[in-house]
Amino acid sequence: MKIKSCLITLGAGSTPLRTFLKILTNISEEVYIVHSQIDSSELSSFSNIHSYAIGYSSSSLMILRIYYYFILQLKFLKIILSIRRQINIFIFFIGGEGLILPSFFLRILGCRTVLMPGGWAHQVMQSTKDNLRIPFEFLMQLNIRLVDNLLLYSESLYSNQVRFSLSNKVIFVRRHYVDFEKFRKILSISDRDWIVGYIGRLSHEKGIMKLMESFLIAKTLMPTLRLYMIGEGRLRKLVEKTAAQNASSIRYFGSVPHDLVPEYLNKMKILLLPSTSEGLPNIMLEAMACGTPVFANPVGAIPDVITHKITGILLSSNIPKDIAHQLVSIVQNEEKLEQISNNAYEKAHQFFSYEQVLNEWAKLIFRLAQKGTS
């Protein structure tokens, strides 16, 4: 059976989009991607993709946001209906949780649909105090009922958000993997300078402001400590200003090419991830593959991978002063850090290889697509 799949996404980040497309394009004869708010250059390296980009207007006014989102759903629906006869399976990916109009009509037409969220978007909306969080959560719960299956990569996502009556729809499947040829451990912890770092989006839910405050406190306790900040986002100006004011200890590199990320990870003794809302960050797995211990908030699927003081370090408090003291106490214990580094490296290689994940998805997509044509 030849698989022709359709990926539906709104605002997916470049890393989760690129890594999942590598899987999907390898198990599908053709992939149709209907998308908005993503960088189309991310699709250029794939030869069997048909891309349909949709423009999206935004506003700070609530009534206009609702109107624009409704119009966006109609645009998605128009394209999806025009290609539906060519598709075996429709996958609502990151940002697709609230797209109930396309989901509703695909259900009426008997098309096979699955929902695969990266995390729970309404939790991010809660952390940013978005007034549309509750309506969006309602749309998401409705969409879970409309699709044939809900694909989750972590039991923590299931237990927190999915109603018990919908448990028969849930399928657990990994989609995270690491390119071990690119992400390798080059330096041992003892050979690295006193550098801690952050790589990711510069936004409120990523805990950027708390991270900067915590580091400045830690710097008073350990003057040799330095911080590398890498990424783009709404808080860029704040990060640039703080780095300029503390030029001897904080360096901001902006966005760096993905091929250079292993080089920076191998310079760090610890990668900091103080997010208030997460799924399973790819950068965490890439850091582990480089032998860089991860110091993270125990949210989302992070505790599924990190065992405290064995394969990483989990924050015991969200108070900047407590974070600073915990950071300094662990970074000064190089022997323990080296143990964590080795354990993290082994775990990444044991559970997050591309071949393992590709094999799981090949079996799953074939089974789901067969049901859609039976």
Protein Blocks (a to p, Z undefined) as FASTA:
>chain_A
ZZddddddehiafklmmmmmmmmmmmpfbdcdddehiafklmmmpmkbccddddddddfb
fklmmmmmmmmmmmmmmmmmmmmmmpfbdcddehilmmmmlmmmmmmnopacddddfbdf
klmmmmnopaklmmmmmmmmmmmmmpmbdcdfbfklmmmmmcfklmmmpccddfbdcdfk
lmccfbdfklpccddddeddddfklommmmmmmmmmmmmmmmmbccddedddjklmmmmm
mmmmmmmlpccebjadfklmmmmmmmpfbdcdfbfbdcbdfklmmmmmnopacddddehj
llmmmcghkloccdfbfbfklmmmmmmmmmmmmmlmmmmmmmmmmmmmmmmcfklmmmmm
mmmmmmmmmmmmZZ
